[in-house]
Amino acid sequence: MSRILVTGSADGLGRAAADTLLAAGHDVVVHARNQERAAGLDPLVGRGARLVVGDFTERDAVRRVAAELDDSEPLDAVIHNAGVWSGRAVMPVNVVAPYLLTALLRGPRRLVYLSSGSHFGGRPSLDGVDWRGARAGSYSDSKLFVTALAAAVARLRPDVLSNAVDPGWVPTKMGGPGAPDDLEQGHRTQEWLVSSDEPQALVSGGYWYHRERQQPHRAVHDEVFQDRLLDALAEETGTVL
């Protein structure tokens, strides 16, 4: 069994993934942004999940969560699930936080980053990107950036299985009750990629939708764009991947 961190697991796809992995016997670490939301994770903690709390809009909180996890048993995998749809937190939560966790956490050999079909509408340009959230960010851009981050990690860390997953437009709080996609299918691919020993799951650099590998935006595997993204994030955070 594996030790797996699921960020943003207070509700939605993160909660479903954590619940399923815990039921399968894995050692799961759940995450909430504050103590109020953490209280909703009591049922999973009661079943053996470990809890970390940190607001991913704040870089110091991300660093504290990483340090707390590095001081305990090593993680085998991370599902970078935490995300927001709109507002000033888009870039800090959707891109900066997973970048920092990837750079700071020791040990994980499987990484899954939550992407979206919206990434196809993202612009492969870093000009004027507001990483600190002083103004509202573009969700599509953020998902293009994090999908490129997943591909960059796959390229630069050959001993790590790094993949991006489009869960579909599912009826979560973010997706809304009228979302047309399958909620159950929305979390199964992440779980499979971080826990399965099937040969099909032991791959890296993929962009997945419902356990089918898809072709992402052409910029995702552009190494020049990947390096520019990593350089921008390293300069912004003071932390090199």
N, C-alpha and C positions, 0 to 999 in steps of 0.2 A: 504494500500500500504506500501511497505517496503523501507528502505534506504539501498542501496546495493553498495558496493565498488567492482569495477572490475579492478584488476591490469592489466597492460599491454594492455590497451584498445585503443591504437592509431591505431591499424590495426588488421587484422586477426580475430581469434575467439573472442578475447576480445572486439574488436570493434563491432562485430556482436551481441554479448551478451548484451553489453551496449545499443546498438541501440534498440534491441527488448524489453528489460526491460523498457527503457525510453518510448517507444511507448505504453507499457502496463500500464503506469501511475505511475511507481515506481520512487522514488527519487534516482537517480543514481549518484555515484561519479566515475568519470573516472580518469585514471592515465596515464601519459606519463613519459618517463625517462628524457626528457629535453624539453626546451622551443620550440625548432624547431619542435619536434614531437607533442608537445602540440597544436601547431597552427593548425594541421590537425583535432583536435577535436573541433574546433570552431562551426561546425554545431550542434554537440550534446550539447555543452555549450549553444548555442543559443536557444536550445529547453528546457533548464532548468537544464542540468547536471552540477554538480559541478566538478571542476578540481583540482587535486593535481599533483605535479611534483616532481620526485625524481629518481635518478639513483640507481637502486637496486643492483648494484655492490658495492656500498658504504654503509656501515652499518650506518654511521651517517645520510645519506639521508633517509634510511628506518626508523630510529628512529624519524627523523624530520617529516616525513609523518605521522607516528603513532601519534606523539604529536599533530600535526595539526588536525587530525581527532578526537582525544580524546577531543580536546578543543571545538568541535562543537557538533551538534546533534548526539546522539548515532547511530551507525550502527546496522542494523538488520542482515546483512549477508555480507559475503565477498566471491568473486570468485577469488581465487589465480591463476590467469591466466598467469601472466608474466613468460616468460621462454625463454631460448636460447638453441640452438641445439648443439653448439660446442664452443670450445675455453676456455679461462681462466674464463669467467663469469659463467660457467655452475653451479658450486656449490654455489657461492654467490647468484645468481639470482634464481636458481631453488629450492634451499633448505634453505639457511640461511635467505633470505628475508621472505619467508612465515613463517618460524619458528619465527623470530623476530616479525612480524606483529601479529601472533597468540598470542605470549606472551604479547605484549604491548597493543593491542587494547582492549578497554573495551566495552562490550555490545553485540557483535554479537552472535546470537544464531544459525546461520546456516553458515557453512563453507564448501566450495568446493575447492579441490586442484586438479589442472590439472596433471593427470598422463599420461601414454602412454603404449601401448602394449610393448614398448621397455623395460619396467621395468622388464619383465620376464627374460631379459638378464643381469640384474643387479646382483652384487655380494653382499650378505649380510655380508659384512666385512667393518669395519671402520678403519682398519689398514692402516695408511699412507694417509688417505683422506686429500686432501689439500682444506680446507674450504675457504681459503683466495684468491684462484685463482692465485697463483704464477705460476702454470702450468695448462695446459688444463685438464679439468675434464671429466669423463665418463658420457654421457647423460643417459645411461641405469641405472647406479648406482644412479644418481640424482633422477630419476623417481621412483626407488625402495625406496629410502630414503623418498621422499615426500609422497609416498603412505603409507608407514609405519607411517609417521607423522600423516596423516589423521586418521589412525586407532588408534594411541595412544591418540590423542585428543578425539576421540569418547569414548575410555575407561576411560580416566581420567576426562573428563568433561561430566557427564551424562546428564546435562541440555542443552548440545549443540548438534546439529545435524551436524556431521562431516563426509564427504564423499569424495572419490576420483573418478575422471571421466577420462576415456580414450576417447578423442574426435574422435579417429580414425586418419588415415593418410589422411589429407584433403588438398586441394589445396590452402594453404595460402603461404605467403612469406617463412615461415619456411618449410612447406611441399613440396613446389614446384608445378609447374603447372601440372605435370603428376600424382599427388597423386590420388589414386583410390577411396578414400572414399567420402562420401557425406558432403559437406561443411555445408549445412543447418542442417543436423543431428549433425554436430560437435559441435554446441553450444546450442542445445535445452535442453540437459540433465542438464547442469549447471544451466540454467535459471529455469527449473522445480524444481530442488532441493532447490534453494534459495527462491522460491516464491510460490510454489504450496501448497495448503492445502489438496491435495489428500492424503489419508492414505498411499499410496505407496511411496510418497515423504517424509513423516515424519518419516524417519528412519535414523540410524546412523551407521557408521562403514563399509559402503558398498564401493565396487569398481564397477563402472558402465560403460557400453558401450551402447550408444543409448537407454537409459532408461531401459536397462536390467541389472540386477545385475549379476556380474560375479565372478568367483573365482580368486583372485590375486595370485601372488607369495606366496609361503608358509611362507616366512619370514615376510610378512606384518603383520600377526596376531600373530607373535611370541613375547610375552610380554617381554622376556629377550632381544631380539634384539631391540624392541621399546625403552626399558629403556636405553639400551646402546647408542642408537642414541640420545635420549633426553639428557642424561648426557654429551655426546660429544659436542652437540650443546650449552648446558648451559655453559660448561667450555670454549668453544671457544668464545662465545659472552658475557659472564658475565651476562647473563639474563636467569633466570629459568622460564620454562613454568608453 
